[in-house]
């Protein structure tokens, strides 16, 4: 949408009942759309008769114009009946990109007027339900509707971690609740607790039923393809009845965490580990943006090891494949899909590469740190011998709190006692991987210095001498 369009109204809009309030549901992925659909079906947003519900889809990929809109992707037709209409955020703000655009604060009233006119929202109250509030398009929408209550729904492990940057009070104070999936039973999200936001669980059984509908849609599409002479390729049970091992790629090199060569090697390690566990039927689901040559190398590696590897390149959810393939093992690095496999489908899972990522994540505040920590602490490694010795961390809540404080001490100062207690009593050879000595030193936390020198941070004289030395160093360099 250009500046000249700011005050133009949509002549084709259909008026809504005056008694209905407006609920805008923003979704960037099919997983997000399934999550918010489950919340609606569970009654977490009130009665449908009292609301006009609009699904607002957006594509935050690098080249959204080349992709298929979310509402046009296979399976989404099962979700759309829960909404009264669908709108495209990409279309509305074009030529701006939804991941990088947010209005200037002084322009927010103009944009709100434009949205209301274009989507025929009237002048009544509007509620917003969106994903990650620290990023766009959620930030942009919260800025535009500056008086609207906000419901955050979390579709992954990041909800258990801290808010990754200090949120403006005018936004944070409007968040009424955090809706999340119960991926780690017993563990409560840390996200947005600095604003007193209460977490609320989206019922697992309702969410799984929504995913089952997506799987049914995929089966129907395959059946239609077979009838038309072009069956889809999803792998599946081998000729000897063997259930496959499902490997999930994440494209971490795009995030700058690994190099492309390291990530390719990580996928090879997945194949080798699956075969070492006795699997000869392997399905690899690459990230949609990952290079094709990675899949080709894996096929060659599997063949050398006497296994058959099938690549599932269609952009379906991993959870859909769980229902269609019934895998004997699910392998990934730190994907949320590992926890849905384990907690929602009772499937065997294994992690690979988490130790490397814990070392590589930079800065320490990287928002992926808590997801990697949870997966590493709770799930067994792929290596068969190491998996036998693995025991889930029973202090996962304390660990996450300690890591969360170390990541964002200014946002969560009340977590310092918990972090100090955990580090003082449970920092050992295994748990050291979740922390950095330099970070602990900067925050004066236990483990910052060797035990024999632990008196130093508490010694006023030593601190005074250190400050004087730093001052002299600055003066000399100046």
N, C-alpha and C positions, 0 to 999 in steps of 0.2 A: 504494500500500500504506500502510495507516494504522499507528499505533503499536500498536494492539490486535492487528494481524496479524503482528507481528514474530516470534512464537514458534509460529505456526500452520503446520502442514505441509500439503503438497498430497497429499490422499488418493488422487488419481488418477494420481500419478506412477508411471512404470514403472521398475523397478530396472534398473541397467546392470551389465554384467559386472564382477566385482571386479577383473579384471586390467587393465581399461581406465583410462587416465588421462583427465582432463577437459581439453578445450580449448574456451575460450569466445571466440568471434569476434564483436566488436561492430561494427555497421555502421549508419550514419545515412542513407546514400544508395545508390542502385543502382550508382553508379560505385564506391563503396567495396566493396560486396558483390561486384562483378565483379572488383575488384582482389584481394581476399582469396581468392576462388574460384580465380583464376589461380595464386596462390601455393600453394594446396593441390594443384592439379593438377600443378604443377611439382615437387612433392615437398618443398617447403620447410618443411613441418610434419610430416615423417615419414610412416610408413605408417598408412593409415586403420585397419588391423586392430588397431593398438595404442592407438587413441584413441577416445574418445567426443566427437564434435564437435558443438557447439551454436552455431548462429547466433543472436545476440541483436540484434534490430532495435530501432531507436529513431527517433523523429521529433522533431527539435529545432526545428521551425518554430514560429511564434508561436501558432498554433492547431492543434496536432496532432490534436485531436479531430475536426476538419473534413476532414482529409486521409485518403488511402488508406494503410493500413499498407504498409511496404516489401515485405514478403513476399507481399502480395496484388496488387502492381502488375504490369501486363503484362510478360512476359519473365522475371520472377524465378523462375517455375516451372522455367526451365532451369538455375538456379543451386542450387536447394534440394536436389537429389539428392546434392550433395557434403557435406551435413551430415546428422547423425542426427536432429536436431530443431531447431525454431525457437522462440525465446522472445521476448516483448516486454518491453523495459525500461520503456516507458511504462506498461504494465499493472502491472508489478511495483511501481513506486514511486508510482503514482497515490495521491493527487492532486498530487504534486509534478511539476514540469516538468523533464525530463531535462537541459535546457541550463542550468538555474539551481540544481539541487539537488546537494548533496554532504553526506554524513553528518558529524557531529562526530566527531573522532578517537576520543573515548572510547566512541562508539556503534558504531564499526566492527565489533567482534566480534559484536555483536547482529545487525547487518545481514548479516554473512557467514553466521551461523547460519541466518538467515531465507532467504537465497538458496539455501543448500545444501539446506534442507528443502523449499522450494517447488519446486526444480528437480531434486530427488533426486540431488544431487551426491555424497552420501556424505561420508566424512571424508578422502578421498585428496587428493593434490596436484592443483592447478588451474593451468593456464597461461592467460594472457590475451593476446589479440591485439586491439589497438584502434587507433583513429585518433588525432588530435591530443591528445597527452598533457597539454597545457597547459589544456585545457578539459574541461568535463563533456559527456557522461557518463564519459569516460575517466578523469578525475581521481577521480570518485566510485568507480569500479570498482577503481582502483589502491589507493584508501584502504581499501575494504572487504576486498579480498584482499591484505592487507599483507605476506604472505610469498610471494606468487606471482611467478614470473618474468613479464616483460612483453615482448611483441614489438610494436613499433610498425610499422604499415604506412602509408605516405604515398601519397595518391592525387592529388597535385598539385604545383605549383611551389613551395609554401611549404617543402617539405622541403629545398630548396637554401638557404634562409635560416636565420638564427639562431633558437635557441629563444627565443620572444618574451617570456618572463619566467623568472626564476630558479626552477628546479625544486627541490623538496624532495629532499635527497640520499637519503632513504629510498625515494623513488620512482625518481629518476634512476638510482641505482645498481643497480636491478633490471631496467632495460631491457637486454635481451640483444642486440638488433639492430634496425636500421631497414630494413625492406623497402620498396623504392621502384621506380617505373617509370623507365626510362631515357629520360626526356623530353629531356634535353640530353646527348647522348653525350659522354663525357669529363669532365663536370662532376660532382663528388662532393658530396653533401648536406653542409651545415654543421650541420643540426639534430642536437642531442644529442651532438655530438662532444666537448663539455666533460666528458662522462661516459665517454669512450672507446668510445662505441657504434659498432660497425662497420656501414657500409651494405651492403646486399645487394640486387642487382637482381632484380626479378621478370622472368623471360624475356618479351621483347616478343611473340614468336610465340605463346606460350601465352595471353597477355592478349588479343591480337587475335582468337584463336580463340574465347575466351569472348564477346567483343563480337559476333562473327559469329553466335553462337547467339542473342543478344538480337535481332539484326537479323532472323534467320530467324523468331523468335517474332513480331516485329512484322509481317512479311510474312504470316505465317499468320493473324494476327488481322485484318489488312486483307482478306485473301481471304475469311475467314468473314463479315466485315462486308459485303463486296460481295454474297456469296451471300444474306445476310439483307436486302439492300436498303439498306444504309447504309455506303457506302465511306468510309474515312478520307481526310482531305485532307493530303497531305504535300508538295504541290508536285510537283517532279520535272522531268524533261526536257520542254522546251517543245514546242509543236506542230511547230516547225521543227527539232527534234532538238537544240536548244541546251541544254547542261548549265547548271544554275542557279548563281548566286552565293548562298552561304549566309551569312546575317548572324546573329550570336549576341548576344543581349542578356544583361546580367549584373545589372541592378537595383542599380547602385552608389549611387543616392540613398538606398536603404534603409540603407546603411552610413554615410551622412552624408558621403560623399566628394564627391558632386555634388548639386546641387539637382535636383528632378524636371524642371524646365524644361531644365537643362543636359544631363541624360541623354537627354531626348527629342530635343534638338538633335543629340546625339551619334549617335543612331540615324538621324536624317535625313541626317547627314553620311555614314553608312555607305551609305545608298541612293544618294546623289549620287555618291559615290566609285565604287561598283560600276557605275553607269550610265556614268560617265566612262571607265571601263575597257572599255566596250563591251558590258556585260551587260544584256540586256533581260528575262531571266527571273531573278527574285530571290525567295528564300525567307527569311523572317524567323522565327527561333526566339526568342520572348521568354522572359524569366525567368518561371517559373510564377506568381510573385507580382506581376508588373508590371501596371500599369493597362491596361485594354483600349483606352483612347483613344490610347495611343501607337501601337498597331498600326494604328488607323484613320487617323491622320495619315500614317503611312508609306505606306499604300495610296494615299492621295491624292497624296502627293509622287511616288510611282513613276508614277502615271497621267499626271501633268503632264509627266514626263520621257520619256514614251513607253515605259515598261516595265511589266511585270506583276509584282505582288508577291503572294505567297501567304504567309499566316501559318500556321506550324505550332505550334499551341498545346498539343499533347499533351506530357505530361511524359516524353518519351523522351530518351535520351542523345544528345548531338551526334554521338558516334562511331557510333551506330546510323544516323543520317541520312547520315553519310559513305558508308556501305555501300549505303544505299537510294537515295540521290540522285546519288552520284558527282559532287559539286559541282566546278565549274570554278574556284571561288575560295571561301575561307573567311575571313570578316571578323569581328573582335571587338576588344575593348579589350585586356584582358590575360588572358583565359580560358586555363586549362590546355588546353582543347580546341584552341587554336591550335597548341600543340606536339604534341599527339597527331595532329593532321591532317598536320603537316609531317613529324614523325619516324616515325610509324607507318603513315601512308597515302600519303605522298609527294604530298600535295595542295598547290597553291599557297595561300599565306596572306597576309593583310595586317592590320596593326594600325591602330587609330585611337584618338586621345585619350590616349595614354600620356604625352605631354609635360605635358598639363594635370594628369593624376593625380599625376605626380611632383612637381608644384608644390603640389598640394592636400593630399597625404597628411600627416596630422598626428596625433600627434607624429612626429618622424623615425623613431622605433622602430616605427611601424605595420607590422604583419606582412605587409601587402600590398606593401611597398616592394620586396622582392627579386623577387617575381613580375613586377611592373611593369617593374623594371629589366631582367630577363632578356628579356622580350618586346620591350622598346624597343631593347635592344642587339643582338638577334639577328634579329628579323623586320622585313621591309620595311614602310614606311608605305603607306597606301591610296592616297595621291595618286600618280598615275602618274609625274610628273616626279621627285618625291622618291624613289620606289621605284627608279627607274633608277640614281640616284646612291648608293643604300644599299649598304653593305658590312657583313656581320656582324662584330661585335667579336671579334677573335681572342684578346683577353685577358679573356675572360668570367670565367674562374676567379679572376683577380686582382681584377677589378672586383667580383665578388660577395663576395670576402673583404674588400675595403676597405669596401664598403657594410655588410657584416655586422658588422665591427668598429665602424664608426661608429654602428650601431644599438645594439649591446650590448657596449660595451668592457669592462665588469666581468665578463661571462661568458666572453669570448674575448680576454683580454689578450695571448695568444700571437700574435694576428693583427696587432698593432700594426706590427711591421716590414714586413709585406706591405702594409698600408694606407699607411704612410709612403712606401714605394718607389713604389707605384702613383700616389699623389697627387703626388709630387715629379716624376715623369717623364711622366705621361699625363693630367694635368688640363688639358683644353683646352675650346674652345667647345662641343664636343658633349658631353663627359663631365661638364661642370659640372652638367648637369641632374640627375645622380644624387646630388649632395651639396648641403649647405646651408652657407654660410659661417659662420653662427652656430654650427652643430654642429661644424665643423672648429675653430673658435676655442675652443670649450669643451673640446675634446680636445687642443688644441695640435698639430694636424696640419698638414701642408703645405697651402697654399691658404687658411689662416685669415686672412691679411692680404696686401695687395699685395706683390709681390716686393721693392720698394724699402724696405719696412718689415719684411722677414722677420727682421731681427736682433732685433726687440723681444721675442718670446717667449723668446729665449735670454739676454736681458740681465737679470742678477740685480738691478741697480739699478732698472731700469724696473719689474720685478715688485714690488720692495719698495715703491716709490713708489705703485704701483697699489693694493697691499694697504692701505697707510696711507690712501689717499684713500677707499677703500671703508669703512674703519673710521670715518673722520671723518664720512662721509655717513650711516652707520647711527646714529652718536651724535647727529648733528644732527636726524635724523628721529625719533629716540627721545625 
